[in-house]
Amino acid sequence: MRVVIQRVRAASVAVDGKICGKIDAGLLVLAGFEAEDAPADIDWMAGKIVRLRLFSDDGGVMNRSVVEAGGEILAVSQFTLYASVKKGNRPSWNRAARGDVSQPLFDQFVARLAAELGKPVPTGVFGADMAVSLINDGPVTLTIDSKTPE
C-alpha cells in the first residue's frame, strides 16, 4: 500500500462537476493498493497517518497529529501510485491491484481511518474520473509505502 499525504488548509474531490467529498484543515490522502496488500498494511498505514506529527504546536513546531489538531482527512483512491516507468515513456500499472481487489481494500482503509480519527472520512468515487482541489499548507507532502516503512 502506498499513500501520498498532503497537509491542506482545505481540499475537495468532485465527479462530473459535483463535489462528493470535502474537508477544511487536515490531510488529503491519496491511496494506492497492490494485490499483496493485507489488513495488516491497512491497519499500520491508518495508524501511522493519524499519528504523524504534521501540525504545528503553539511554538510553531510540527508536533501535533491530525487528531490533536482537530483536523479532517479526505481519502482518494489512486492506482497510479504504482506506476512503473522502467521501460520507455508509457507507465505500466501492472503492480496496481485490479479494481475488484483494490476497492474493498480502499473501503477497509477508509473505515480504519475513520475509526482512528474518531469521525467520518469523506472520499471520492472509486474508479471515477475525479477532480481533486486543494490548498496545500506548508507545503507538507509525504509518501509512505507499507512494504518499506521508513
N, C-alpha and C positions, 0 to 999 in steps of 0.2 A: 504494500500500500504506500502510495506517495501522496503528499499534500504540499500545496503552496499556501502559506498563511500570510495574509496582509493585514496589518493593523489599519483600521479605517475610522474615519470620522462619520462616514455613512456609506452604505452600499445597497444596491438593489439588483435584482435579476428580473428580466422581462422576456416573455414569449409572445410573439405576434403583437408587440406594442403594449401588452398588458403586464403590469408588474405582478409577479407571483410570489416574490419574497423580498423583504427589505429590512434593514436594521439601521439604527443610529450607531453610535460609537461602539466599536468592538472588533471582531475578527471576521474577515472574509476567508473561507477555507475552500480551496479548490481541491477535490479529492479524486484520485485515480486508483484503480484496482487491477491486480493481475490474478489469474486463475488460482494461484497457490495461496492467496490470502485466506486467513482463517480468523475465527473470532478473537484469538489472542492478538493479532495485528490490530484489529479494530479497538479492542479494549486498551491496548498500550497507546495507540495513537490518540484516542479520545481523551484519555487521562493526561497525556503529555500536553495536548493542546490547551486544555482548560487550566493547567497548572503553570504553563510557561509565563515567566515574569516579563511581560512586554509593555506594561503600562507604568507610567511614572508615579512615584510616591510624592509626598509633599516636598521632598528635597530635590525633585527632578531626576531621580534615578529610576531606571526601569526595574522596579522591584515589586510590582503588583500583577497578579494574574487577571484574566478577564473576569473571573468570578469576583475577586476583591475589588475590581474597578467598577463592578455593576454593569459590565458590557454585555453585548449580544454576540451571537455567532450566526452568520449566513453561510450555508454549505451548498456547494455547487459541484455536481459530478463532472469530471473532465478526463476522459480516456486519453487525451493527447499528452498527458504527463508521462505516458510510457512510450513516447516516440523514440525510435532508433534512427539515427542519421549516419550510421557507419558506412553504408554504401550509397553512393550517388547523392542526389539532392532531394529526392522524394522520401519523406519519412515513412517508416514502417511502423505499423501499430500491432505487430504480432504478439508482443508481450502483454498488451492490454486485454483484460478479461472481456469476453463477449457480454452483450447486454443481459442475457438471461442469467449470467453468473454475477455480473457487477451490480445489477440493480438491487438484488437482495442484500448484497454487501453494503451498498450505499445506504439503504434503508436502515440496516442494523447500525451503521456508523452514526447516522443522524439520531437515532433513538438513544444510542450510548452518549453522544454529545449532550443531548437534552437532559439526560439523567445526571450527568456530571455537572452541567451548568445550572441545573435547577429551574430551567424554563424552556419553552419550545424553541426549536431551531428551524427558522424558515429555510426553504430550499428553492431551487429552480425546478424545472420539469425534466425528469430523467430522459435523456435521449433527444431532447428538443434542441432546436437552434435557438440559443439564448443570447440575449444582450445583457452583459454584466456591466454595471456602472459603479464606480467607487470614488471616494475621496480618500486617497491614501494618506495616512497620518505618519509623518516622520520624514521619509518613508521608512517603514519597518516591514521587511519581507523575508520570510524564511522558507526553506524547502526541507522536508523531512521524509525519510524513507524508512518504513518499519523494518526492512530487511538489513539496513545498515544504519542503526541508530548512532548518531554522533553527539 
